């Protein structure tokens, strides 16, 4: 088990979005976020107290969590100096990067010498089966996005919270490092061997009560040339009964791909639904989740109203305005 609370390490994150792991923990498990540790040049800020290792230790932090999701998931030499100091100061380390802590000999040596633990959450711990496409009992909802990092995880978490408050049966199913660090369980989907990815999603969302919903954490985008594979595995392995379209309307290009323009919501709807109906012919698109963090409140409300009129679907920012509309749509499925 990873000991809480956490000191969230932002390193030299080039922008706010690069710190999405830390942001997710701060937003959904604020009681576990003691403070943030930033290096020179860091352009992300969680609004938490900036702390030294000594400050955080005195405040009760047990684990330094690498809160940055950089392209390729690598640990830089500059970061490593801080990680070594953290171990020496008495912290455990936790990371969701592809570059595993356990593969860094110097970190392993220091951890052993200091009696500390290294936690790599992006490591599959189960021998997942190959997907068989057999229909399972219970219901499943998946958020699919026009791009990466548009709010798919926040959508599922917000819907799960709303459903639990209503007394509905639901479970958030984590499929990435942030979700796993928030909930303590899940499948690190992008670290699963490709042939077994869809099978791991079947394993994650087993038979359940007929009125139980699995809210599956979305990943990647069908329209992102780097990360479309994980989305396909979620669509076919999840066999969703309902799809939520996720969008961030102020993006000028795909995340990390300056030559690619995000698709329209209509294109996402038509493409994702066609693929989802391969595994579940009864799948429906039931709503739209919009990340409006870069919009003023009036602008966001007007945008959502116009989107509902244009698309004929309920639209909301579930983190900003609540997930009620989306849960109402699920209840009608």
Wavefront OBJ file of the C-alpha trace (Angstrom):
o trace
v 0.000 0.000 0.000
v 1.169 3.538 -0.769
v 1.298 5.554 2.432
v -0.592 8.830 2.543
v -0.593 11.804 2.666
v 1.478 12.877 -0.319
v 3.909 15.594 -1.271
v 3.172 16.224 -4.955
v 6.299 16.646 -7.065
v 5.781 18.865 -10.118
v 9.410 18.925 -11.223
v 10.013 21.315 -14.108
v 6.588 20.780 -15.721
v 6.388 22.943 -18.875
v 2.700 23.791 -18.424
v -0.280 23.160 -16.177
v -1.571 20.209 -18.163
v 1.725 18.353 -17.758
v 0.971 18.119 -14.019
v -2.353 16.361 -14.580
v -1.502 13.483 -12.235
v -0.925 15.866 -9.342
v -3.959 17.957 -10.300
v -6.169 14.879 -10.265
v -5.003 13.884 -6.793
v -5.443 17.431 -5.475
v -8.955 17.732 -6.929
v -10.275 14.289 -5.957
v -8.262 13.385 -2.849
v -7.404 16.795 -1.339
v -6.980 15.216 2.086
v -3.960 13.332 0.694
v -2.236 16.426 -0.773
v -0.035 18.106 1.845
v 1.734 20.436 -0.596
v 3.674 20.751 -3.819
v 7.395 20.656 -4.613
v 8.446 22.577 -7.722
v 11.845 22.945 -9.366
v 13.203 26.062 -11.042
v 11.369 26.690 -14.312
v 8.220 24.820 -13.323
v 5.201 26.397 -15.019
v 2.544 24.379 -13.187
v 0.928 25.434 -9.923
v -1.695 23.480 -7.969
v -2.421 26.348 -5.624
v -1.045 24.273 -2.756
v 1.679 25.373 -0.372
v 5.165 25.210 -1.890
v 7.207 23.049 0.451
v 10.720 21.824 0.871
v 11.201 18.161 1.669
v 11.814 19.114 5.278
v 8.632 21.234 5.413
v 6.548 18.396 3.984
v 8.036 15.841 6.345
v 7.189 18.060 9.306
v 3.640 18.405 7.923
v 3.214 14.630 7.908
v 3.768 13.698 4.263
v 4.777 10.059 3.820
v 5.223 9.643 0.061
v 6.618 11.850 -2.686
v 4.385 11.300 -5.722
v 5.702 12.211 -9.165
v 2.740 14.273 -10.311
v 3.923 14.937 -13.858
v 2.913 12.966 -16.955
v 5.511 13.923 -19.536
v 5.743 12.659 -23.111
v 7.377 9.239 -22.966
v 7.142 9.081 -19.161
v 10.831 9.553 -18.379
v 12.744 10.459 -15.216
v 15.279 13.201 -15.939
v 18.635 13.500 -14.195
v 17.474 16.783 -12.672
v 14.469 15.044 -11.149
v 16.608 12.193 -9.905
v 18.602 14.462 -7.617
v 15.379 15.465 -5.867
v 14.146 11.880 -5.693
v 17.377 10.749 -4.042
v 17.122 13.555 -1.488
v 13.510 12.578 -0.800
v 14.498 8.983 -0.046
v 17.267 10.198 2.227
v 14.772 12.474 3.980
v 12.555 9.470 4.745
v 9.961 9.571 1.963
v 8.715 6.653 -0.069
v 8.418 7.353 -3.819
v 5.406 6.689 -6.053
v 5.266 7.090 -9.808
v 3.021 6.323 -12.735
v 5.668 6.912 -15.393
v 6.695 4.380 -18.023
v 10.267 4.906 -16.765
v 9.992 2.693 -13.693
v 11.548 3.654 -10.385
v 12.574 0.032 -9.867
v 14.636 0.123 -13.070
v 16.834 2.971 -11.816
v 19.713 1.257 -10.011
v 20.756 4.351 -8.070
v 17.238 4.930 -6.742
v 16.931 1.259 -5.781
v 20.255 1.395 -3.926
v 19.305 4.527 -1.982
v 15.847 3.160 -1.173
v 17.345 -0.051 0.189
v 19.939 1.837 2.216
v 17.286 4.125 3.693
v 14.636 1.453 4.216
v 12.174 3.196 1.897
v 9.749 1.826 -0.708
v 9.445 2.486 -4.439
v 5.918 2.219 -5.868
v 5.431 1.897 -9.644
v 1.694 2.032 -10.308
v 2.060 1.647 -14.078
v 2.991 -2.017 -13.832
v 0.440 -4.739 -14.664
v 0.099 -7.137 -11.735
v -2.311 -9.614 -13.348
v -1.958 -12.069 -16.239
v -4.824 -10.602 -18.237
v -6.739 -12.760 -20.711
v -7.278 -12.113 -24.386
v -10.678 -10.493 -24.888
v -13.488 -12.842 -25.857
v -16.277 -10.317 -26.468
v -18.788 -12.265 -24.393
v -21.579 -9.981 -23.120
v -21.422 -9.346 -19.375
v -24.202 -8.501 -16.931
v -24.409 -4.991 -15.556
v -23.992 -1.697 -17.395
v -20.931 0.241 -18.487
v -20.261 3.841 -19.467
v -17.154 5.130 -21.208
v -16.042 8.693 -21.912
v -14.349 9.119 -25.309
v -12.522 12.304 -26.230
v -11.708 14.524 -29.163
v -8.164 14.611 -27.735
v -6.028 13.458 -24.829
v -6.372 15.210 -21.459
v -9.784 16.748 -22.102
v -11.478 15.541 -18.901
v -12.462 11.908 -19.460
v -11.314 10.809 -16.002
v -12.943 13.809 -14.321
v -16.176 12.971 -16.142
v -16.233 9.410 -14.825
v -15.292 10.455 -11.289
v -17.895 13.220 -11.207
v -20.593 10.884 -12.507
v -19.636 8.192 -10.000
v -19.859 10.689 -7.140
v -23.256 11.961 -8.309
v -24.598 8.427 -8.715
v -23.453 7.401 -5.249
v -25.079 10.493 -3.755
v -28.330 9.440 -5.435
v -28.045 5.916 -4.065
v -27.379 4.405 -7.486
v -25.008 1.474 -7.897
v -21.768 2.574 -9.551
v -18.013 1.947 -9.522
v -15.264 4.109 -10.989
v -12.870 1.833 -12.895
v -9.374 3.334 -13.127
v -7.329 2.610 -16.250
v -4.408 5.040 -15.839
v -1.845 6.125 -13.295
v -3.807 9.092 -11.973
v -6.986 7.117 -11.444
v -5.044 4.342 -9.735
v -3.317 6.819 -7.408
v -6.710 8.368 -6.581
v -8.587 5.122 -5.934
v -5.796 2.672 -5.098
v -6.845 0.122 -7.708
v -7.239 -0.381 -11.452
v -5.504 -1.467 -14.666
v -2.514 0.517 -16.034
v -3.869 0.028 -19.531
v -1.108 1.614 -21.593
v 1.437 -0.680 -19.929
v -0.460 -3.862 -20.850
v 0.813 -5.862 -23.846
v -1.318 -4.880 -26.834
v -2.936 -8.283 -27.399
v -4.238 -8.286 -23.821
v -5.438 -4.674 -23.471
v -9.074 -5.340 -24.382
v -9.009 -8.437 -22.184
v -7.754 -6.411 -19.238
v -10.753 -4.088 -19.618
v -13.088 -7.096 -19.659
v -11.354 -8.281 -16.461
v -11.727 -4.842 -14.880
v -15.469 -4.649 -15.615
v -16.851 -8.095 -14.766
v -20.423 -9.342 -14.415
v -22.421 -7.232 -11.992
v -25.968 -6.439 -10.900
v -28.239 -5.517 -13.771
v -28.670 -1.975 -12.379
v -24.979 -1.424 -11.587
v -22.907 0.977 -13.694
v -19.153 0.766 -14.211
v -17.809 4.241 -15.024
v -14.711 3.396 -17.055
v -11.856 5.897 -17.078
v -11.231 6.926 -20.692
v -7.773 7.152 -22.267
v -6.297 8.729 -25.382
v -8.448 9.523 -28.398
v -9.421 7.650 -31.536
v -8.189 10.722 -33.441
v -4.786 10.956 -31.739
v -2.167 9.200 -33.862
v 0.002 8.519 -30.805
v -2.549 7.107 -28.385
v -5.537 5.742 -30.301
v -4.721 2.124 -29.408
v -5.712 2.426 -25.757
v -9.024 3.997 -26.755
v -9.844 1.096 -29.052
v -9.102 -1.384 -26.262
v -11.482 0.462 -23.947
v -14.225 0.587 -26.556
v -14.102 -3.098 -27.442
v -13.069 -4.495 -24.060
v -15.499 -2.270 -22.176
v -18.492 -3.060 -24.420
v -20.068 0.184 -23.166
v -23.823 0.601 -23.056
v -23.359 4.380 -23.029
v -20.755 6.762 -24.417
v -20.047 10.274 -23.172
v -18.324 12.604 -25.649
v -15.546 14.632 -23.982
v -14.212 17.876 -25.432
v -12.021 20.878 -24.666
v -13.203 23.606 -27.087
v -10.254 26.008 -26.809
v -7.655 23.571 -28.205
v -6.043 24.739 -31.433
v -4.272 21.441 -32.083
v -4.068 17.921 -30.667
v -2.038 17.548 -27.492
v 1.616 17.154 -28.527
v 0.729 17.176 -32.253
v 0.877 20.747 -33.597
v 0.091 19.606 -37.159
v -3.187 17.901 -36.220
v -6.497 19.686 -35.625
v -8.992 18.184 -33.124
v -11.998 16.523 -34.753
v -15.531 17.810 -34.440
v -17.849 16.339 -31.851
v -19.980 15.043 -34.701
v -17.009 13.121 -36.098
v -16.217 11.713 -32.653
v -19.842 10.695 -32.129
v -20.134 8.881 -35.430
v -16.727 7.173 -35.289
v -16.849 6.073 -31.651
v -20.427 4.830 -31.823
v -19.778 2.773 -34.947
v -16.807 1.081 -33.287
v -18.608 0.586 -29.967
v -21.546 -1.102 -31.659
v -19.192 -3.814 -32.922
v -19.012 -5.167 -29.363
v -22.375 -3.887 -28.138
v -24.974 -3.190 -30.835
v -27.178 -1.457 -28.242
v -24.580 1.177 -27.292
v -25.781 4.795 -27.387
v -24.182 8.222 -27.150
v -26.017 9.817 -24.222
v -24.280 13.095 -23.397
v -21.411 15.534 -23.792
v -18.827 16.513 -21.177
v -17.022 19.789 -21.858
v -13.885 21.003 -20.102
v -14.640 24.742 -19.801
v -11.764 25.702 -17.506
v -10.446 28.275 -20.009
v -13.861 29.941 -20.417
v -15.657 32.482 -18.277
v -18.858 31.270 -16.627
v -21.210 33.111 -18.976
v -19.268 32.032 -22.049
v -19.254 28.429 -20.820
v -23.000 28.418 -20.149
v -23.747 29.856 -23.590
v -21.446 27.346 -25.273
v -23.105 24.408 -23.508
v -26.607 25.644 -24.372
v -25.679 26.000 -28.047
v -24.067 22.557 -28.019
v -27.241 20.992 -26.658
v -29.274 22.690 -29.377
v -26.873 21.618 -32.132
v -26.228 18.033 -30.999
v -29.514 17.134 -29.341
v -27.667 15.776 -26.303
v -27.328 17.005 -22.701
v -24.070 18.910 -22.260
v -22.308 20.080 -19.116
v -18.949 20.601 -17.486
v -19.368 17.940 -14.772
v -16.559 19.280 -12.599
v -17.692 22.903 -12.798
v -21.480 22.609 -13.030
v -22.122 19.087 -11.762
v -22.739 15.752 -13.464
v -26.505 15.710 -12.958
v -27.443 15.950 -16.628
v -25.142 13.074 -17.559
v -26.407 10.851 -14.754
v -30.012 11.613 -15.755
v -29.098 10.442 -19.248
v -27.635 7.190 -17.891
v -30.707 6.565 -15.780
v -32.787 6.696 -18.947
v -30.710 4.029 -20.743
l 1 2 3 4 5 6 7 8 9 10 11 12 13 14 15 16 17 18 19 20 21 22 23 24 25 26 27 28 29 30 31 32 33 34 35 36 37 38 39 40 41 42 43 44 45 46 47 48 49 50 51 52 53 54 55 56 57 58 59 60 61 62 63 64 65 66 67 68 69 70 71 72 73 74 75 76 77 78 79 80 81 82 83 84 85 86 87 88 89 90 91 92 93 94 95 96 97 98 99 100 101 102 103 104 105 106 107 108 109 110 111 112 113 114 115 116 117 118 119 120 121 122 123 124 125 126 127 128 129 130 131 132 133 134 135 136 137 138 139 140 141 142 143 144 145 146 147 148 149 150 151 152 153 154 155 156 157 158 159 160 161 162 163 164 165 166 167 168 169 170 171 172 173 174 175 176 177 178 179 180 181 182 183 184 185 186 187 188 189 190 191 192 193 194 195 196 197 198 199 200 201 202 203 204 205 206 207 208 209 210 211 212 213 214 215 216 217 218 219 220 221 222 223 224 225 226 227 228 229 230 231 232 233 234 235 236 237 238 239 240 241 242 243 244 245 246 247 248 249 250 251 252 253 254 255 256 257 258 259 260 261 262 263 264 265 266 267 268 269 270 271 272 273 274 275 276 277 278 279 280 281 282 283 284 285 286 287 288 289 290 291 292 293 294 295 296 297 298 299 300 301 302 303 304 305 306 307 308 309 310 311 312 313 314 315 316 317 318 319 320 321 322 323 324 325 326 327 328 329 330 331 332 333
